[in-house]
Structure formats: structure tokens, C-alpha cells
């Protein structure tokens, strides 16, 4: 089953979800849904008791409940009880809650949006732009960020074509690439920017995004040319790709006389759009 982990938001509350491409359906974290519907201080316990009751009543809901790995608060992936969209609707019917109807409407919207994106990928791009726009990023930064998302997908698609599937392997490759061009591991880079669980790319300046994208584009091109057969070979290619970006970084820094590796983060979103001197004078 090919899966894509996502975080959805209902009334400012996060719901972990996995998209099953084969079934074309979402699988949602049961505990997250229970937490929203019940506002219980201990949704896991509430779900445990409810699951036992439903099982004793012979409900098919517990039979249809499965487990998938989802990200936890510590950033690691753990097996979590999940239900398909249809199963979640049945769960909603089992829990008396004033949020039941709004939540079902939200589920229908989420499903419709995903199917629309499959039929027309441009809608996914526009939705992504709206997401960043709502958070206060500048238009120029948003345009750059969307390009990096596209290039990142091309790279991960190439890795998949070379037999690399595990999330931890992606993390290793990404970390090595980041170190090669920036001189910092992903962890150190996030520390520099004062980040914890936030997405590093969402906190990069437009220059950092361009250099990171150059590294990923170069890695993709080299991988397609050399067709690596092992993880170690892909790791070596990742370092080659990043060295291209490292060279570009050095050339740029020699001209501007300062490092492009910045402690800036999304707490000051307009500042992430680094402007040249001419642009600054025109403001």
C-alpha cells in the first residue's frame, strides 16, 4: 500500500492522516478524532473504553480498525489505530458530540480536495500557495518555496526508482546533502534558526531555498545519469549534488562578503525574502 502521511486541521486542531493511493481514501488517527469530538483530557483511554464496548456489541468498526505508522509529538513514527473515511463517519455516529455534523462535512471536503488534486495537480499547488499566504509569507518567497517542493518530489521519486523506500534512509540522505552544502546537519541548522519541530525549509530565506534546491536538482540529475543500485551509491551521489550547491554558495559569498546561512526564521516572514541592494533602494 503506497501511503502519504499528512497533517490535517479541523478547527485549529491537528488530525494525523494517511492517504492510500491504491484505495484513493484517507485513513485518520482515531485518537485524534476522538480528542476533537469528546474534548476528553485522555482521548486514548476514552477510545480504549469505547473500543471495548463496540467490540462487545459486535460492531464491525473495531474489526475494520487497523494500525499504521504515524508521526508522534517526539517526531518519531509509531503504530496508531486508524480508520478509513467511512469508518471515521461510523465512529462519529458512535460518539455524541455537537461537532459531529461539522466534522462529517469537513471529512467530505478533505476527500473531495484530494481527489481534485489527483485529477488536476495544479490545484494542489494553488492550495499550497494559499496555505503559505495565510501564514503571512511574501509572494516572492511563496513562489520560490513552491518550486522547491516540486524539485524535492522529483528527487524522492528518483530515490524510490532506485529502491530507496524507508523514511530513515531519506532522512540520512537529506542530512548528508544539507551538511555538504551548508556545513550544518539538519539538526544543527534547525538549532541555528531556533527551531524544534518546525519544517526547516519553511524557515529558510529565499537564497537558502535556492541553494538547497540546486543541491537536490543536481543530485536528481546525477542519479539519473549514474543509475545507482545501492544505498551507499545513492549516498555518494547525494554528496556530489550538494557539492555543486556548495560551490555556488562559495561563489556567492565571495561576492557579497558574508555568509548566506542565516539564523532568520519564519517568526519574521518578510525578512526571509532577502533583497538585493537595488531592490532595497526602490522600497
N, C-alpha and C positions, 0 to 999 in steps of 0.2 A: 504494500500500500504506500503510495507516494504521498507524503504529508508536508504541510507547510504550517509552522507554528505562527500564530498571530495573537496580538492582544487587542480585544475589542473593548469599547467603553459604553456603558449604559448608565446614564445619569451620573457621570463623573466617577463611576466605579468600574474597575477593570474586570474583564471576563476573559480568561485564557481560552483560546480556541485553536483547533487544528483543522485545516482544510484537506479533505481526502479527495485527491484529483480523480481517482478511479470512480468513486461513487458520486462525485460532484456534490458533496454535502459537508457541512460543518459538524465537528464534534466539539462540544463545550464542556468545560470543567464543571462537574456537578456541584462541588463545594462552592465555587464562585457564584453560581446561580442561586444556590440555597442562601448564601450570605446576603445577596441582594433582596431576595423575596421575603426572607424572615427577619433580616437585620439582627440575627442572633449573634451574641458575643462569642459563641462557639459553634460555627456552622458545620464543622466536621462531626461533632457529637450529634448535632441535630440530624445530619444526613445518615449517620450510623443508626440512630433510633428509627428514623423513617424507613430506611432500607430494610431493617429487620421486620418492621410492621408490614411493609408491602410484600416482602417475601412470604410471611405467614399467611397473607391474604391470597397468595397465589398470583400476584401481579407479574406480568411479563416484563415490567420495567426493569426490575433487578436482573433478569436474565439477559436483557439487551444491553445492560451496562457493562462496559469494557474498560480497560486501562490503557492509557497512552502516556508517554513521557512528555512532561510539560515543564517550563521553567518555573522555579520557585523563587522565593524572596532572596535567597542567597546566590541566585544566578545559575544554580545547577539544575539539571533536569531529573525529575522524579516521576515514577508512575502515579498517575492520577485517575480517579474514576471519571469517565466521560460518557456522554450520551449524544446521539445524533440530534439533529434539529427536531425530528419527530419525537424522539424520546424526551427531549427537554420540554416540549409542549405538553407531553403527558405528565411530566414531573410538575410543571406549573399548575396543572389541574389538581394535583395531589396536595398542594400547599395553599391554604387560604391566605391570600395576600392582596392588598389593594393595588399592588404593582403588577398583578397577573396579566391584565389586558395590555397595558403599555409594553410589558416585556414581550408578549407574543407579537405585537406589532413591530417591535424592534428586531425580533428574530426574522420576521418576514422581510424587513428592509435589508438586513445583513445578507440574507440568502440571495435576494434579488441583485444587490450590488455586485456580489461576487460573480454571479452568472453573467451580468452585464460586462464585467471586466474581462471575462474569458472570451466573450464574443467580440469585444472591442477593447483591446489593451490601452488605447488612448484614454479611456475613461478612468482607468486606474492611475494613469499619470496625472490627469486633471484633479482627481480626488487627492492625490498625494500633494499637489501644489496647494490645494485648498487647506489641507491639514497644516502645512508649514506657514501659510499665510495667516491662518487663525492664531498661530502661536507668536506672530509678530516678526517673522523673518522678512528681510527685504526681498524684492522681486529678483534682483540680480543674484543674490545668494541662493534663492529657491531654484532658479534656472540651473545654476551650477550643481546644486545638490541632486536634482533630478537626473542630470547627466551621469553623476557618479553612481546612482542606483542602477541605471541601465548598464554601465560598464561592469559593475560588480556582479550583476546577474550573468553577463557573458562569461566572466571569469569562473563563477561557480558552476555554470553549465559545462565549461571546458573541463573543470576538475571532475565533475560527475562522469563525463565521457571517458576520463582516464581511470575510472573505477574508484574514485575517492567519494565516499558517502558519509562517513562519520563526522558529526559536529566537532568533535575534539580535533580531528585532522584539519578541518577548515580553520579552526582556531590557531593551530600550530603554524599553518602556512601563512595565515594573515599576520600573526605575531612576527614571524621571521621577515615578512615583507616590510612591515612597519619599521622594524629595527634597522633594516638595511638602508632605507632612505631617510628616516628621521633621526636615527641614532637612539631611539627610545622604544622599549617594548610597549605593547598596548597598555599594560598596567601603569608603567611609568608615565606614559603620555597622558593618561587619564588623571594621574596624580598631579601632573604639571598643571592641568586645567581645573583641578579641584573637583573632579567627577567621581561618582561612586558607581551607580548602576546605569547612568545615562549613556546613550549611544555616542561614541567618540566622534563619528562623522557629523552628527548633528551639532557638534560643538567646535568644529574646525572652521578656520577662516576660509574665504574663497581660494586663497593661494594654497593653503594646506590641502584643500579638496582637490585642486588641480594636480598637485604633485602626487597625491595618493592615487588619483585616477590614472595618471600617467604610468605609475608603477603597475597597476592592475591591467591596463591595456597592453603594456609591454609584456607582462607575464602571460597573458592570454595568447598574444601573437607568437611568442617564443614556444609556448607549449604546443600550439597547433603545428608549428614548424617541426619541432623535435619529436612530438608524439611519445611522451614518456610512458613507461609501462609500470613503474613502481612509485610508491610514495616518496622515497628518497630522491628519485629523479625529478619529481614534481617540486620537491622542496628546493633542489638546486636551481631549478628554472625560476622559482619564485624569487630567489636571491638575485638572479640575473636581471629579472624585470625591475626589481627595486633599485638595482644599481643604475639603471637608466634614469630613474627619477632622482636618485642621489646626485648624479652628475648635473641634472637640470637645476636641482636645488643649489648646488655649489656655485654654478654659473650665475644664478640669480642673486645669491647672497653677496657675491663678489662685486656685483654692480650696485646693489642698494646699501651695502655696508652694514648689514645687520642680519640676524637670524630670522628665518621665516617661521620657525617653530614657535608658536605663540601660546601664552597662558590664557588667552581670551577664551571665554566660553559663552554659551547661549544666554547667560544672565544679562548680557549686553548684546542682543542680536544685531542691531545696526553696525556695531563695531566689527562683526565677523566679515562684513563686506569691505575688505581692505581696498582703499582707493589710491590711485597714483597721484602725484603732486598736481598734475593738470586738473584732474577731477576735483581735487580738494579746493583749488583756487576758484573753480567755477561755482562752488556752492555759496 
